[in-house]
Every structure is written in C-alpha cells, then in structure tokens.
Amino acid sequence: MKPTCEELAADIASGRIERLGWLDRLRHRLHAWLCPPCRQYQKQVDSIGTLARQRADDGAPCPEALEAMKRRCLERVKGPATRGPADDAEVCPDSD
C-alpha cells in the first residue's frame, strides 16, 4: 500500500525513512516519484540538511581553538591562574 502525502511528509521530516525496511522505503520512493509536491518537499528537506551540515562544518573551531577553550574551562573550574591576553585568543592558524 502506498503511503499518503501526510505519512510521507512526516517520515521525511522526522528522518524515519532511513530506519524503514527496504519495501517501505521503495513505497516512499515510488510515491515521491509519482507525486510532484512530495518530490519537491523531499528536495527541500534534503537541501536544508545539506546547508545545515555545511554551515556546521564551516563554523567548527580548529583543534587549537578547542584546546584553548578546554584549558580555559579547566582553569575556571580549578580557580584563578596566571593568564595572559594571548590565552584568551581563539585564533586558528588557517583563519585570518
């Protein structure tokens, strides 16, 4: 049985399609192939996911910045320590 547009949209939005069995995934694909609005919705959700992953990748701090953040957090937990202005800088070697 073919899923309804509402069922397909809910499965697309929740990411549930990936956890379905092969036959249900096939039914969903067939529905999306035959239904232009569902196919468009799938493309939009895929685009949003791609953009979100790219944005997350672009904004990820470099390893040196992560180490500096960890060091500052530990210093704050342990108490005041001698720190200089350079300790507060989160500059990645690759960034401007």
N, C-alpha and C positions, 0 to 999 in steps of 0.2 A: 504494500500500500504506500502510495506517495504521501510525503508529509505535506501539511498545509503551509501556506506562506508564513503564518504566525509561528508554527513549530520550527520552520527552517530559520526564521529570523531570530528566534530565541536561542536556538542551538548555535547559530553564527555568533551572536553577541556574547554568549557565555563561553565560547570555545569548546563546547561539548562535542562538536563534530569530530574532533581529534580522538575522542575516547569511545566513539561508537564503533560497532562492528563493521566489517567490510561491506556487508549488504546494506546496512543503514546509510553508510557513507555514500554508497553508489546511488541509493534512492535520493539522497540530498543533492548529489551532483546532477542527477537526471532532472530533478525539479528545477534546480538553478539554471540548467541548460535550456529548459523549456519556458522558463518564466523570467522575462527581462527585468522586472523590478527586483526580484530576488538576486539575480545575477549582478545587477548594479549595486545592491546592498552589500553583497559579498565583496565586490571590488572595493567599495568604500571602506569597509571594515579592515580589509587587508592593507589598504593604503594607510589608514590610521595606525595600524600596528607597525608597519614598516617605518613610518615617520617617527613614531614614539621610540622605536629601537635605535634609530639613527640619532635622535636627539639625546637619548641616554648615553649612547656611545660618544657623542661629541662633548658632552658635559662631564664625562668621567674624569676625575682627577688623576694625575700621573702618580706612579708609585712613590716618588719622593714627597709629593704633597700629602699622600696618605700617611706616610711615616711621620711627617711633621705634625699632622693632626693627632696621631696616636700619642706621640711624645708629649704634646701639649695637654692632652686629656689626662695622661698619667701624671704629669706634673701637678695638675689641678687637684687630682684625687689625693696625691701624696702630700701636697702642701706647697707653699711658695718655694720657688727655686730661683737661682740666678739665671736670668734670661736676658738676652739682648734683643734689639729690634730685628735682627736677622732671623731670630727664631719664630717670629710671627709671620714672616713672609711665606706665602704658599705659591712659589713660583716653580713651574715646570721648566726644565731645560729646553723643551721644544716649543714653549709658548713665548709670545712677545712680551 
